[in-house]
Amino acid sequence: MFCLSISVSMAQDTERPKVGLVLSGGGAKGFAHIGTLKVIDSLGIKVDYIAGTSMGAIIGSLYSSGYSGKQLDSIFKTIDFDVLINDKFSRNSKSLIERNNSERYALNLPFDGFKVKLPSGLSRGQNVYNLLYKLLLPVKNIDDFSKLPVPFFCMSTNIETGMPVIMDKGNLAEAVTASGAFPSLFQPVPIDDKIYIDGGVTNNYPIEELRAKGIDIIIGVDVQDDLKDRKELESAPEILLQINNFRTINDMKVKRKLTDIYIKPDITNFSVISFSEGKDIVKTGEVAARKELQELIDLKKTQIDFWKKDNLKIADSIKIRGVLLSGNKRYTRSYILGKLKLRGDDNITFDQLNKGVNNLVATNNFDAIRYNFVSTETEGVYDLEAKIRESKSNTFLKLGLHYDGLYKSAALVNITRKRMLFDNDFASLDVILGDNIRYDFDYFIDKGFYISIGLKSRYNQFDRLVNANLLLQPDDPLLVNLNKVDVELQDQTNQLYFQTLLAKEFELNAGFEHKRLKITTENLNNNNTAEDFVFENTDYFSLFGNFKVDTYDNKYFPNNGFWFNGLLHWYIAANGFNNDFEPFSIAKADIGYAFSPFGDLSVHLNTSGGFQLGDRSTSFLDFAFGGYGQNFINNFGSFYGYDYVSVVGNSFVKADITLDYEMFKKHHIMLSANFANIDDNIFDDGEWFTAPDYSGYALGYSIETFLGPVEVKYTISPELKESYWFFNVGFWF
């Protein structure tokens, strides 16, 4: 540019001109800023001041803190933006009961005063803050952004006044998080007594504010959209985005003229959410900067000394002396520290800190946690200052849809109420409508590592052809020429239990159970009456104990982790149809292990076994296998190659192996095999240790959707020489 050449010639006789860099917002398109910074660094150009908005603020703040363009390129390649932006927390960040409560619903909405309340944003922005704070740790003690290695400010918008705000002091990670709080995607960010959203709403290219800092030459990188024509405006979001762009594009007509070196990457093929295409977007920034290469070289001539940015070291761990909490009114300090896994005098990695923060946020009892490390008198030791923002919502409406071969089609409506009687309790009621009406009620007082108390009531029913051996004794004359019976099974189970956590993934509980089991059929009614033939109509009373370990990273498609579930029931009394009841016990255990040997291939191994002790005349609670599914009741289980509830016995051993290949994201090809010995008393005569009597194989295709897994499986058994197709849609409930 002509004005630049004048500045260059003047600078040869006077001190060098001050160079400013302005980076616009643009979501994923802002990756182009990194490409431009790589070119600037390669020329050894020193930037004296940086201004940015939204993604421009994120990248600008990191560059101003000491990171080079090349280093930023490497960092951003390692980030999973789906997890970052959507506030997805690892499954292990949730307690076992919270995992179960979040893995069955497609939609979760706050509910207040019989009105559904839409959230102020899809994401809290907690993961964004966690990442930024870690990366900006080298400058954590600088609360005046003009004193950063490269002075910096960013733009945000006061949502109450609609005015642009220059963020140049305070917590740098928090200020940048506010600048990038894109409306509807991220919740607004409260800082002190004000609330902020994305600076791009009011000032997406703060060049005049940068010039006011005494800057002589400004390099501007503009990743904003141009106006689209009618052919490209085919949806409501595209039209709304076009309307929002009217102001910024008109502003750029003036601001572009104020820019000395204007760099405009070609981002027409990308959108604000094209995070998976980061590598290509970075390249557009490099290409665009090289088009202005001569002007950049001329600028460099005004800077006599060569200037090179060194790579900034990212800390891996930190020493925490104590934790200073503020903002918590309903939840106690011990509850919060228990979730954070901090007791004071902790040497922790940033991964551990992030997991602890996510443990807390994943409870949905908190909207956000903004933390800061405060230096102590001891070098390298800090106090963690955490500002807690508790959630105001305590009632939620949750919805789900499902289809499988046993329960058929079902719609799930759930009401969850937190802090119903106590600050740390919750109540949850599932009502399942469809071919088989069911309900599931839970009430839990969460005491964390102390003894917690739970109350559970569940009702299930289904109509199915089942193996007659599950219903009748071997010498029953009704078994003659009768293999299967079409029955209606109804099961209501009520539990009062006590639970403690040995660690976050270890759950131990024990309690009292009442079970009402009713099994009827119309097939054996020989009296020509309207009454059904009754196999079972009894109330059973038992004591039980359960030990569970779950470290799977994904409930439905685990890539790594361990699973153990051991259950012991001692049935002590019965009332009703079963007049010959004698006490008996049922024990069973299930062990699973998942690992990924390479790439997108995962291996899931599982083995299980169970047996009955004491009186063995009660067969209605025996083990029954067949079909494909999860969330079975009683001692039913899945077995490929056989129809539902077709293999029965009072004892069993079973082994499964599944190979899961994720051929592309969220699409799985699965090959499975299972083998078992299932019969009466197989542990008495050594039958459990012989070659398997039952085997089956399955080939499946599964897709992860917002409703849950959508699956089709073709299964076959060598013994039966028959095959079955099994279908599933949605989370299991």
ABEGO torsion letter per residue (X at the ends): XAAAAAAAAAAAABBBBBBBBBBBBGEAAAAAAAAAAAAAAAAGBBBABBBBBEAAAAAAAAAAAGBBAAAAAAAAAABBAAAAAAGBBBAAABBAAAAAAAAABABBBBBBGGBBBBBABABAGAAAAAAAAAAAAAAAABABAAABABBBBBBBBBAAAGBBBBBABEBAAAAAAAAABBBGABBBBBBEABBBBBAAAABABBAAAAAAAGBABBBBBBABBBBBBAAABABAAAAAAAAAAAAAAAAAAAAAAABABBBBBBAAABBAAAAAAAAAAAAAAAAAAAAAAAAAAAAAAABABBBBBBBBBBBABBBBABBBBBGBAABBAAAAAAAAGBAEGBBBBAAAAAAAAAAAAAAGABABBBBBBBBBABBGBBBBBBBBBBBABABBBBBBBBBBAAAEBBBBBBBBBBGAABAABBBBBBBBBEABBBBBBBBBBBAEABBBBBBBBBBBBBBBBBBAAAABBAABAAABGBABBBBBBBBBBBBBBBBBBABAABBBBBBBBBBBBBBBBAAABAAGBABBBBABBBBBBBBBBBBBBBABABAABBABEBBBBBBBBBBABBBEABAABBBBBBBBBBBBBBBBABEABBBBBBBBBBBBBEBAABAAABBBBEEBEBGBBEABBBBBGBBBGABBEABBBBBBBBBBBBABBGBBBBBBBBBBBBBBGAAAAGAAABBBABBBBBBBBBBBBAAEBBBBBBBBBAAAGBBBBBBBBEBBX
